[in-house]
Amino acid sequence: MRAWEENIRKVIPYVPGEQPKQKNVIKLNTNENPYPPAPGVRRALLRFSDFSYDNLRKYPDPTADALVESIAGYYHLEKDQVFVGVGSDDVLAMAFLTFFNSSKPILFPDITYSFYDVWADLFHIPYERQPLDEKFRIVKSDYEKKNGGIIFPNPNAPTGILMELDEIEEIVKQNQDVIVIVDEAYIDFGGISALPLIEKYDNLLIVQTFSKSRSLAGMRVGYAMGNKTLIQYLNDVKYSFNSYTMNQIVLAAASEAVKDEAYFQGTRKKIIETRERVKKELKKLGFSFEDSMANFLFVTHEKYWARDIFEALKRSHIYVRYFNHPRIDNHLRISIGTDEEMDRLIAFLREYLEERKEQGKA
Ligand SMILES: *Cc1c(COP(=O)(O)O)cnc(C)c1O
C-alpha cells in the first residue's frame, strides 16, 4: 500500500442492478416502470430543445422552484415543505448527512435497501441493523431502543411488504427526539402514504421518487416532504455541497409527470393488475412469497435454487435481481413489466421447471 492510500476514504460501494447493453432483453431487475413517462414530458423536452436550448449557457435555478411548486401543489403542501434532488438516492444521501449526526446508532432493517449501510459507512454514521421476523416483517418494538435516527422503506425493499400506517405512526411517536425517514419509493403501487403524519410529527421526513411510479428513472428526480424546519436544514446542507443539483432540462420536463393525473393512474393501475395476476401464476409454479405492494415480487421456489433460476433466466435474456446476501440468497426479486413481458417470463419458468422435473426423474 502506498503511504497516501492510508488517508483515503475507502468505501465498499453500492452495487446497482445490471443495465445490459444488448437490446431485446426482458429487463425485470431494477424496478423500472415498463411504460413510458407521461406524454407531457416528451412535449416539454421538445419545447425545451426548440426554445430554451440557448439557455443551457446559464446555470439552472438553484431553488428548482418550478419543480418544487408542482410537487407541493400536487400534495397540497407549502413550497417550503418540499426538497428536491437528483433521484431519491441524492435526497436520501443528503438526509443522512443532515439528520443522522448523533453518536448513537441509527436503526434500519437487516434486509432493506442496500444503500443505507453504504451511506452510513461513507458518512461515518454508526448504525445497527434490526432483523426482520421470519416472515420478513419489520418488528416495531426493535425501534423503541435509544437511537440516533431511523430509516426504513415502506413498502420495504426488496421484500415488497407494506407496513400499516398505525404501526408507522407508533414508531414516529416513540422516537420524537430523532428524525424518522420513511422511504416511500414504492408507495404508489397500492400502499397508503404516511405523508399526512408530517402535520402531526415534526420529526418525520417522507421521501419519494419519480423513478418508479412516474417512469422517470432516467431523469433522476426524487423529493422529500416534511415540516419547513427539516426542509430548511436539508437545503442548508445541499447548498453547502452543490447548489445546482437539478438541471434545466429536468426543471422544464419533470413537472409534467405530476400534471397528467389520468396517465399516472392508468399506468399505476395496469402495473397493480399485472402484479396480482403474476402472483397467481407464480404460485401455481411452486413459488412462494409474502404479499407485495410494490412493483416487484420477492420470490423463492420450494424445490429449486434461486441462483440457478436466475442464471437460466439470464441465459435466455430475462434479467431479474439476485442478492447474494445472508437470509435472502435463495430469493429472486422480479420487477413487474408489461403483461407481455410477464407472460414470457412465466412461459420460460414453466418450461424450465418442467425440464428440471424431468431431469430429476432421469
Ligand atoms: C429505487 C429506490 C430508491 C431510489 O431511487 P431513485 O431512482 O434514486 O429515486 C430509493 N429507495 C428505494 C427503497 C428504492 O428501491
Ligand as a Chemical Component Dictionary entry (heavy atoms), coordinates in Angstrom:
data_LIG
# 
_chem_comp.id                   LIG 
_chem_comp.type                 NON-POLYMER 
_chem_comp.pdbx_formal_charge   0 
_chem_comp.three_letter_code    LIG 
# 
loop_
_chem_comp_atom.comp_id 
_chem_comp_atom.atom_id 
_chem_comp_atom.alt_atom_id 
_chem_comp_atom.type_symbol 
_chem_comp_atom.charge 
_chem_comp_atom.model_Cartn_x 
_chem_comp_atom.model_Cartn_y 
_chem_comp_atom.model_Cartn_z 
_chem_comp_atom.pdbx_ordinal 
LIG C1 C1 C 0 -35.285 2.754 -6.277 1  
LIG C2 C2 C 0 -35.173 3.123 -4.841 2  
LIG C3 C3 C 0 -34.716 4.368 -4.427 3  
LIG C4 C4 C 0 -34.027 5.378 -5.277 4  
LIG O1 O1 O 0 -34.448 5.640 -6.451 5  
LIG P1 P1 P 0 -34.000 6.935 -7.249 6  
LIG O2 O2 O 0 -34.002 6.453 -8.641 7  
LIG O3 O3 O 0 -32.651 7.382 -6.780 8  
LIG O4 O4 O 0 -35.044 7.918 -6.943 9  
LIG C5 C5 C 0 -34.741 4.671 -3.081 10 
LIG N1 N1 N 0 -35.173 3.793 -2.184 11 
LIG C6 C6 C 0 -35.584 2.581 -2.530 12 
LIG C7 C7 C 0 -36.046 1.649 -1.475 13 
LIG C8 C8 C 0 -35.589 2.195 -3.864 14 
LIG O5 O5 O 0 -35.936 0.973 -4.202 15 
# 
loop_
_chem_comp_bond.comp_id 
_chem_comp_bond.atom_id_1 
_chem_comp_bond.atom_id_2 
_chem_comp_bond.value_order 
_chem_comp_bond.pdbx_ordinal 
LIG C1 C2 SING 1  
LIG C2 C3 SING 2  
LIG C2 C8 DOUB 3  
LIG C3 C4 SING 4  
LIG C3 C5 DOUB 5  
LIG C4 O1 SING 6  
LIG O1 P1 SING 7  
LIG P1 O2 DOUB 8  
LIG P1 O3 SING 9  
LIG P1 O4 SING 10 
LIG C5 N1 SING 11 
LIG N1 C6 DOUB 12 
LIG C6 C7 SING 13 
LIG C6 C8 SING 14 
LIG C8 O5 SING 15 
# 
